[in-house]
Amino acid sequence: MGDDGRHRRRQIEPADQGLQAPSTRCTIVVGGLAVAAALSLFRLENISTVERTASHAINHLSNDLNPPLEVVMLLGHVARSADRRGVALAFRHVRLSAVLPASGLLAYGVAKIAKQSVRAGRPLDVFGKGE
């Protein structure tokens, strides 16, 4: 039985798989972060009076409301993780479906710890009076 080339496996080049070089990915991430930073600075200068008043009203509510709100926010985060996991499973990315909820909950936990250690004020208290 001769080898006529039909049974040979074709080597798949990285370009065939849609992969990008690490430097290209880094450029995209850095560019995206730069755009986000620029847009957030623009938004900071243009917070409306209505939005500022609503934020102050919410920020000055009693701290007794924090525990129930924390539970609601955590449940929302878990539900979001489950949704993403379902999408990953729908596309047959089993490993990704396992990593997404774990990484999402880890990010939530790290953010909670970082916020407590930094002791930052609430958003509009940090940014000042504005308009």
C-alpha positions as CSV (number, residue, x, y, z in Angstrom):
1,M,0.0,0.0,0.0
2,G,1.8,3.1,-1.2
3,D,1.6,6.5,0.3
4,D,-0.1,8.7,-2.3
5,G,-0.4,11.8,0.0
6,R,-4.1,11.4,0.9
7,H,-3.4,10.1,4.4
8,R,-0.7,12.5,5.3
9,R,-1.7,15.1,7.9
10,R,-1.3,18.6,7.0
11,Q,0.7,20.6,9.5
12,I,-1.4,23.4,10.8
13,E,0.3,26.8,11.0
14,P,-0.6,29.2,13.8
15,A,-2.0,31.6,11.2
16,D,-4.4,28.8,10.1
17,Q,-5.8,28.6,13.6
18,G,-6.6,32.3,13.8
19,L,-3.9,32.8,16.5
20,Q,-2.1,36.1,16.8
21,A,1.4,36.8,18.0
22,P,1.7,37.8,21.7
23,S,2.9,41.3,20.7
24,T,-0.3,41.8,18.7
25,R,-2.5,40.7,21.6
26,C,-0.6,43.0,24.0
27,T,-1.0,45.9,21.5
28,I,-4.7,45.3,21.4
29,V,-5.1,45.1,25.2
30,V,-3.0,48.3,25.8
31,G,-4.9,50.1,23.1
32,G,-8.2,49.1,24.6
33,L,-7.1,50.2,28.0
34,A,-6.0,53.6,26.6
35,V,-9.3,54.1,24.9
36,A,-11.2,53.2,28.1
37,A,-9.1,55.6,30.2
38,A,-9.6,58.4,27.7
39,L,-13.4,57.8,27.6
40,S,-13.6,57.7,31.4
41,L,-11.8,61.0,31.7
42,F,-14.2,62.5,29.2
43,R,-17.2,61.1,31.1
44,L,-15.9,62.4,34.4
45,E,-16.1,66.0,33.2
46,N,-19.7,65.5,31.9
47,I,-21.7,64.0,34.8
48,S,-25.1,65.5,34.8
49,T,-26.7,67.1,37.8
50,V,-29.5,64.5,37.8
51,E,-27.0,61.6,37.8
52,R,-24.9,63.3,40.5
53,T,-28.0,63.9,42.7
54,A,-29.2,60.3,42.3
55,S,-25.7,59.0,43.1
56,H,-25.5,61.1,46.3
57,A,-28.9,60.0,47.4
58,I,-28.0,56.3,47.0
59,N,-24.5,56.8,48.6
60,H,-26.0,58.4,51.7
61,L,-28.4,55.6,52.4
62,S,-28.0,53.7,55.7
63,N,-25.2,51.2,56.0
64,D,-27.7,48.7,57.4
65,L,-28.7,48.1,53.7
66,N,-25.2,46.9,52.8
67,P,-25.6,43.2,53.9
68,P,-28.7,42.5,51.8
69,L,-27.3,44.4,48.9
70,E,-24.0,42.4,49.1
71,V,-26.0,39.2,48.8
72,V,-27.9,40.5,45.8
73,M,-24.7,41.6,44.1
74,L,-23.0,38.3,44.8
75,L,-26.0,36.3,43.5
76,G,-26.0,38.4,40.3
77,H,-22.3,37.7,39.8
78,V,-22.9,34.0,40.3
79,A,-25.8,34.1,37.8
80,R,-23.6,35.9,35.3
81,S,-20.9,33.3,35.7
82,A,-23.4,30.5,35.1
83,D,-24.6,32.3,31.9
84,R,-21.1,32.5,30.5
85,R,-20.5,28.9,31.4
86,G,-23.6,27.9,29.5
87,V,-22.4,29.8,26.4
88,A,-19.0,28.1,26.7
89,L,-20.6,24.7,27.0
90,A,-22.9,25.5,24.0
91,F,-19.7,26.0,21.9
92,R,-18.1,22.9,23.4
93,H,-15.4,24.6,25.3
94,V,-15.5,22.5,28.5
95,R,-12.3,23.7,30.0
96,L,-13.3,27.3,29.5
97,S,-16.7,26.6,31.1
98,A,-14.9,25.4,34.2
99,V,-12.4,28.3,34.4
100,L,-14.9,31.2,33.8
101,P,-16.9,30.8,37.1
102,A,-13.8,30.3,39.1
103,S,-12.0,33.2,37.7
104,G,-15.0,35.5,37.9
105,L,-15.6,34.6,41.6
106,L,-11.9,35.0,42.3
107,A,-11.9,38.5,40.7
108,Y,-15.0,39.4,42.8
109,G,-13.3,38.3,46.0
110,V,-10.0,40.1,45.2
111,A,-12.0,43.3,44.4
112,K,-13.8,43.1,47.7
113,I,-10.5,42.7,49.6
114,A,-8.8,45.4,47.6
115,K,-11.7,47.8,48.2
116,Q,-11.5,47.3,51.9
117,S,-7.8,47.7,52.1
118,V,-7.8,50.9,50.0
119,R,-10.7,52.4,51.9
120,A,-11.7,54.5,48.9
121,G,-14.7,56.8,49.1
122,R,-17.8,56.3,47.1
123,P,-17.4,57.4,43.5
124,L,-18.9,60.9,43.5
125,D,-17.4,61.7,46.9
126,V,-14.0,61.0,45.4
127,F,-14.6,63.1,42.2
128,G,-15.9,66.2,43.9
129,K,-18.9,68.5,43.4
130,G,-18.7,69.0,39.6
131,E,-21.5,71.0,38.1
